[in-house]
């Protein structure tokens, strides 16, 4: 064994490399806050590995992107888990990169001789944010589409060059196929290359200068010409410290394991959200960015009208400019946060501001009713369009007249009948003009789900009307029974879906700030609220309106 | 390593450790780092590798496709039948025309994949020679798909066949005869 290692050492010099990387001394006093950099390196590996698997099952075009993500989640072994890790890993990376920067900021570790390390760090932070922004367009779901729409409009507001910036970002006039391939290439090729390059520079500088020591306090007399003195102090601290491996690495590893455990739990239990397919015509959607952009989103509300560029361009620009120039004008010897009151206060205020805006953004009520939709039904609706079923059948008055209208199909037919009919129309309806489309099992399944949803109200129990009588009738009425101090709910189902109603019953002011109705979240349990919501969403005008399409 | 162990004289005795005198702090931490690394690698690498290798054991889903009327097939002579197929190709549904060789003999039907088992060329039926001939490297199969001469390594691949109510359906996944 030793002979092999010797042979390798003679050819590669690995022993010197190991001594420089692993056996280097770390200054005394380095604490848990210093583990964030290693944690980021680990998260990068996590993102790279999960990202490669995602890329293997992804198609960067608007007509297949969403389906390919669904396929990865449902059909590929561990797919859902891997996508979950990537999604939560991304959030962790943004958060940890920000915390890492805060550690360096508050300890003024960016000062001489580590200015270049700081600059490469700021660049890395921007790259990480870029990853986040380009990454969440890729699934091509509602969130992807609308968040990118808002993002590109914001970029479009840049003074003077805005129109060009918006077009360059989108790859054209509209948000579409060209935007998706553009973001895909950035996310998969440009940003990883940039990140690897910057990480190499960053790590080399960290090893070359040695990690900064804990800041000391000078009291009244901070030295003026301090570079040499600081260096000597650092060397002394380093001399008294432990070696990087295994003493510091052990701490890094402990933190990495805790974070990995959290990510595994999140990925396993929550997975990664996938909203319905992007729909540019949907006017009921509430566009919200990923949580780490929420503070910027919220900031817009504070600068209405022509002041908007302050929030979209000026403040972010000032922020980045501040970070990039910081080590060049903050050059005194003082590094302890308590001896730099102005910058420390500024840092605390900015962090508090971002925190407050993020919190506000999370708590802000959605303007549009959140429609709770069954994904199978949605998939069926898309398949219905894709197969051009409306050439022969009409729903809600739009569609052809060759086949029967399907408005009440769910109420008329059992699921088994529908499935059999889709597989072979002749078998159940001899003489049917409907051709056999040779549909795949998965296609039959979603079409049946969609058909069964047509013309039927949600299912509620016999207890629901009683719940309504006990808790709601003092203010609301249905078909003349009850009180009219609150809105009449006779046709509530025409306006709202059950999911929204349930949410409203639980806490009305979360959806509508001026709601006078008290929340029932504490009085009723979840099953009762869902039951009541189903009952209310079933309150519709007697029959769904079947309009005859005008004959041509 | 030795120097460091001297500087950190704290000893950690791992219960049940077979080593005499337990491990030094440095050795213990090294061991802990390696195990944690192995665990993280197993979680990450395991799921990634699992997904990467999963095509190896994933069963291909195919639906039975009705291709012909039993009565219309000639007795004892292979017939090339074209059919429309909707096929799930990953997340894409492909619609296309495919073909299959059907041989009806003694009341049962055999379906051959229309590609030569050598390099996948499309072969044809030569009625005079009573054999399937492959144009690429002169592979010859008899009526039952057994190799007569040429380079093909195995008999013609067969599809699953089902005859119900006079309709011949096939399951176009390759099954070696």
Interface residues (C-beta under 8 A of the other chain):
Chain A: X42 X45 X46 X49 X50 X52 X53 X56 X57 X59 X64 X67 X68 X70 X71 X76 X77 X78 X79 X81 X82 X85 X242 X243 X245 X246 X247 X249 X250 X253 X254 X256 X257 X260 X264 X437 X438 X439 X440 X441 X442 X443
Chain B: X4 X7 X8 X26 X29 X30 X32 X33 X36 X37 X39 X40 X43 X44 X45 X47 X48 X50 X51 X52 X54 X58 X61 X63 X65 X84 X85 X86 X87 X88 X90 X91 X92 X93
